[in-house]
Structures are given as structure tokens and as C-alpha cells.
Amino acid sequence: MNEEAGREARERAWLARVAAGERQAFEALYGEYHRRLWRFLARVSNSRELMEEAINDTFWIVWRKAGEFRGDSRVSTWIMGIAYRCALKTLHRDEGSFESVPEDLADAVELPQVRAEQRDWVAKAMRRLPQEQRSTLLLAYYLGHSCEEIAQIMDCSVGTVKARMFHARLKLRNLLPALGGLAPGEDHAAHG
């Protein structure tokens, strides 16, 4: 059994034990996921209070609904989906709180050896994307989820995920040159 399959089996066993009300298994899941959820939500908001609230809401739902996990997806996909919906709920309740994106957001795109100035441009461009497009890119490029997993997390079709990715990339393609002082479509090599 490879490492990923072993992790999935362990997490499914924990989830089954959580469904039976076992606190130790819940603590194990919490330990496994708190940091991952924090990293994801930190890419969406600068507010520690809102991030912690979304994480607490996520784990409350995991505790209450563990028995409803059908096993159609990975445990990580199920938990990230809950976290995404909790973050959206918090966003709608506290309008704008999740619009302030940290400067290190550009790291989510994982461009190799990008200069600080370019990272700043990417962060600024990402902040200008609609929330759903930004979240789609984060789930894909930062957290490494497949289109199918993102569709489950965001409760939409795979086609919607692909469309959001397409439109986000198109917007970035047009925004990045402008943020870098070039007109869209202008040759970067001519300025360089």
C-alpha cells in the first residue's frame, strides 16, 4: 500500500470512529487537518478570527456529520468541501472580510524562481479575481486538487470548475501585463 492510500485508509478509519463518538479519533483528524485548513483559509482572508471561526465550524460539522460520509470521495475532499462552504458562509455574513488577500498569495501559483516584483503582480491580479475563480485556482494550484475534487468541494459541476479556471487564467493573462506596466498582448521580451 502506497503512502497516500495508507493515509486515506487511516483517515477513513478515524472518520468511522468519529461517527461512533470517539474523541481520540476526532483529535487525530483535527491534528491532521487544522494546519491544512489554516493554510487554505489564510490564502482567502487576513482575519485570524474569521479563519478560526471557519475552521471551528468545519470541525463541528465533521463531528456531527461523520456518519454521513458516503466514501464517494477522499476524506480530504469531503473536509475541504465543508471548509469551503463554511468560509463562504462567513464571507456572506461578514461581507468583504475574505476579500483582503495576503501578499504571499502569489506563492500559490508556484511559479519557479519568480522575482519579488512578479510575485507582487500575481498577488494583485489574484485579488482582482472573483472569489469563486480565486478559490478554484487555490484549490487546484496550491492544494493540488483535481477538477473532479474541486467540483465536489465547491458543490458544482466539473464543467463549472473548468470554466472558472479558464476565465481566471484569461483575466490573469490580461491583468498581469497591465500590472507590470505593459499593454495586454505586448511582447515582454521587447521590454527586457
SULCORCOR-V89630 format. One line per field, one symbol per residue. phi: phi as a letter, one per 30 degrees, with the letter a starting at -180 (. if undefined). psi: psi as a letter, one per 20 degrees, with the letter a starting at -180 (. if undefined). burial: b if it has 16 or more other C-alpha atoms within 10 Angstrom, else e. A space follows every 50 residues. Layout:
phi->???
psi->???
burial->???
This chain:
phi->.dddddddddddddddddediddddddddeddcedddddddddcbcdddd dddddddedddeddcedcddidbdedddddddddddddddeddceidcdd ceddeedddhddhddedddddddddddddeeddddddddddcciddeddd dddchbdddddddddddddddddddeddddicdeidddddcb
psi->prgghggggghhgghhhghjjohhhghggghhiggggggghhihqiohgh ghghgggghgggghjhiioijirqghggghgggghgggghghgmpihjio pqhjhhhhilpplpqhghhgggggghhiqqghgghggghghgikqrhggh gggilrrhhgghgggghggggghhgghghjjqqpiqphhij.
burial->eeeeeeeeeebbebbbbbbeeeeebbeebbeebeeebbebbbbbbbbeeb bbebbbbbbeebbeebeebeeeebbbbbbbbbbbbbbbebbeeeeebbbe bbbebbbbbeeeeeeeebbbbbbbbbbbbebebbbbbbbbebeebebbbb bbbbeeebebbbebbeebbebbebbbbbbeeeeeeeeeeeee
